[in-house]
Amino acid sequence: EIVAQIGHSKYVPINYRNFRFVDGDEFQKYIDDSKLIITHGGVGTLISAMKKNKKIISFPRLAKYNEHLDDHQLELTTILKNDG
């Protein structure tokens, strides 16, 4: 099963379950129930998934695409990758 948090996205998936936002407890339950987390480079999601030994694919948001003010998500994911 695929489940996605789509936030403010204009795209709404039709082939899998999705939601805009959930509270922290429900979000943690989704992480608990997941085998694989595909996420941006947000520290909260990454750390939560890592603490639960989940496999992670991360696509950090980048400043050059006006997705973020700076590239701190790229810096964080690079550090985590290099640390194994």
C-alpha positions as CSV (number, residue, x, y, z in Angstrom):
1,E,0.0,0.0,0.0
2,I,1.2,3.5,-0.8
3,V,0.2,6.4,1.3
4,A,1.3,10.0,0.8
5,Q,1.2,13.3,2.6
6,I,0.7,15.8,-0.2
7,G,0.6,19.0,1.9
8,H,-0.3,22.1,-0.2
9,S,0.5,20.3,-3.6
10,K,-1.9,21.1,-6.4
11,Y,-1.4,17.5,-7.6
12,V,-3.8,15.1,-6.0
13,P,-2.9,11.4,-6.6
14,I,-5.7,9.1,-7.8
15,N,-3.8,5.8,-7.6
16,Y,-3.0,5.7,-3.9
17,R,-4.3,7.0,-0.6
18,N,-3.2,10.5,0.4
19,F,-3.9,13.2,2.9
20,R,-2.8,16.9,3.1
21,F,-1.7,16.9,6.8
22,V,-2.1,14.8,9.9
23,D,-1.1,15.4,13.6
24,G,2.2,14.2,15.0
25,D,0.8,11.0,16.5
26,E,-0.9,9.9,13.3
27,F,2.2,10.8,11.3
28,Q,4.3,8.6,13.7
29,K,1.9,5.7,13.2
30,Y,2.4,6.0,9.4
31,I,6.1,5.8,10.0
32,D,5.7,2.8,12.3
33,D,3.6,1.0,9.7
34,S,6.0,1.8,6.8
35,K,8.7,-0.4,5.2
36,L,10.1,2.5,3.2
37,I,9.9,6.3,3.7
38,I,10.3,8.6,0.7
39,T,10.7,12.1,2.0
40,H,12.2,15.5,1.6
41,G,15.2,16.3,3.8
42,G,13.3,17.5,6.8
43,V,15.1,16.7,10.1
44,G,11.9,15.6,11.9
45,T,10.9,13.0,9.4
46,L,14.4,11.8,8.8
47,I,15.2,11.3,12.5
48,S,11.8,9.7,13.2
49,A,12.4,7.2,10.4
50,M,16.0,6.5,11.4
51,K,15.1,5.9,15.1
52,K,12.7,3.2,13.8
53,N,15.2,1.7,11.5
54,K,13.2,2.4,8.4
55,K,14.7,2.5,4.9
56,I,14.7,6.1,3.6
57,I,14.9,7.7,0.2
58,S,15.3,11.4,0.6
59,F,14.9,14.2,-2.0
60,P,16.0,17.4,-0.2
61,R,14.3,20.6,-1.2
62,L,16.8,22.9,-2.9
63,A,17.2,26.7,-3.0
64,K,17.9,26.8,-6.7
65,Y,14.3,25.6,-7.4
66,N,12.9,28.1,-4.8
67,E,11.8,25.2,-2.7
68,H,13.7,26.5,0.4
69,L,15.7,29.5,1.5
70,D,19.0,27.6,1.6
71,D,20.3,24.0,1.1
72,H,20.3,22.9,4.7
73,Q,18.2,19.8,3.8
74,L,20.9,18.8,1.3
75,E,23.6,19.4,3.8
76,L,21.8,17.3,6.4
77,T,21.1,14.4,4.1
78,T,24.7,14.4,2.9
79,I,26.0,14.2,6.4
80,L,23.6,11.3,7.2
81,K,24.6,9.5,4.1
82,N,28.3,9.9,4.8
83,D,27.8,8.6,8.3
84,G,26.1,5.5,7.0
